[in-house]
Amino acid sequence: MKDIAMRLLKIILSLIIIVASVVLCQQIISNSVANQQNKNDYAELNHIKYGLLNVNEWKRQITVILDEEINRLSLSIKNERALRKQIEILLTTLMDAIDGRIRQENSDSMAGWLKQAFINTFVNMEDLKKGIPQYANAIIQELAKSKTRDRIKTLLNKQIEQYSSLTFHQLDTSKINDVFLRTGSTDIQSARIKLNKTISIKHGLIVKESIALILLAVILFGWFGLSRQPLTPFRYMLLVGSLLLLLTAGVTTPAIDLEAKISKMSFMLMGHPVSFENQVMYFQSKSILDVFWIMITHQDFQMKFVGILLITFSIIFPLLKIASTFGYYFNYRGARENPAIKFFVLKSGKWSMADVMVVAIFMAYIGFNGILDNQFVKLSSSTPELEFLTTNGTALQPGYYLFLTYTLLALFLTEILTRRQPVSPTSRQEQAD
């Protein structure tokens, strides 16, 4: 009676683990798909084409600076002296230009000659120039009046507005508008805040769910695979089910995020900071199935061929192996003696490229990460005049670790099969389980 209760307890615990794994798998896929869209939206909002490479953004920042400088215009003792000197030079130049123009026009005729003689008699240009400091003084006094300064500021601001209205670039903002609809936002900043918060929360949740799914799979394989008890079909089906869940979650959720961005670029213009932050140059969040799809839909035939090979030997072969094990264990119509079944169950591991796929993703991560780090070190600089900081956001995602766990446990299962003879379906032990 005690043995029966213990076996029943083991069955219940096993079923709880597999049901919990199913729920976790569904949640991981659902949250990962949603968060993948969130990451793409966030990258779109921060894309360099809307910031550092956007004429409109440069115009906005420079216009604000010019507007502030115009509104801060004032005459101090220091700049008053400099302004007076400039006014005197301009007045002197103006008088010389007027005198030269008059003389040139009067040199072409007798009437002009007589007119010039009259001017030379009654108008002394040198005496007029002596009054230039007084004229300059009068202009300075007029400029010092508040009404005059206000009129000048208004005129300058109007000119800035006119010039800025002529400087613009038409951008396709349809993608930005789509992000606004998905986030329920009306501007870029609020959308960024919402997405950043959502991405952080969901990523933490996905990581916890992935760790839980991996731990449950390891527990099952450790419990049944390392046990001295016979590996019954029931236990084997639980192991296979766990593998299927790991494989499904591993190939459908993002395995790697590739990101290159300018975290900050700032410099001083007229004593005002001009700054651009989080300028995304490149971002991709891809699952293994996404990679396969990109390769298969590529125009290059060689790329299509490689994609077909990868999906065949990394996914189709493992699925055929898992399907064959059911016939092998239940010995349906002598399946254990069938060469095809025996091949997929015991020997197809040599043809599987799941482990190769794991290594390929990791090498892509190492390579891309190394290239970006090497190049960004050369670009990054920080001086009093310019601050330019770059960031490499490339990172492996939970999908990679789920697929890695599947690959390792699948190899472990193959090892179990080669060392143990499956229990007959008619055995007492199977009936008990």
C-alpha angles and dihedrals in degrees: 000000000000091000091051092051091049092050090048090051090051091051092050092048090048092051091047090053094049093045090049088049091053091051092047092049091052092048093047092052094045095047093042094052090049093046092047088059090046091053092049090049092049091049090050092053091051097040115138091236089070094046128020093019094042116102090200093059092050090049091050095053096042092046090054091051093049091046091053092047092050092050090050093055112132140149116246127177090259099049091038090064092047092047092049090053091051092048091051091051091049093048091049091049090047094052092048090050092049093048092049093048093050093049091050093051093047095050095072100070145025091249090053091049090053091047091052092049089054091050092049090052100049104022120062108193092194091056089051091052090054088066093055094100089055091048090050090049091053091050091050091051090050092049090051091063113102093227091055093048091049091051091049092049091048091050093048093048090051090052091050091051091050093050092045092050088058092051113070142116126220110233129188102241097173092109091050090051090051089053090051090054093049094047098037091236133139100201140033097249096054090045090052092051093049094046094045091053093045093048092051094049095045094045091054090049093048092050092052092047092048092050090049092050092048092048092050091051092048090049091053093047092045091048098047102022098051095037119108090221119101116274100243123199089252092056091042092053089053090053091047091048090052090051092050091052092050091047093048094049093041098054098039100047126070112278099184139016117209114197136163120177145156103243093193141356119176139158138165121260117184088339093308126108120245108198140178121184136187095009105177113210098174135005133169129165109188138173123208090259089051089055091049091049093050091051095045094047092046117117093230111090093212090056090050091050094051090048091053091049092049096049090044097052099029101046113005095049094049090048092050089049092052091047092049092054092068092058090043095053097043091039090223107196091343094309092159089068095045109111094216093050092046090049095053094042101043109016110025091087088081089058096045117103098193090110089047089052090053091052092044093054091047092048090049088053093049093045097046091042092051095047093050094046091050094049096041092054087061093048099045116091138156121200134148088259100043138019114196118172126175130195133204107208097178111139141158113248133214091265089068093053092046091053090045091053090049091051094050095045091046089056089047090052091051089052090051091051094051093050101040133056112224117248117252114254089233095056121116092238092060091048089053092051 
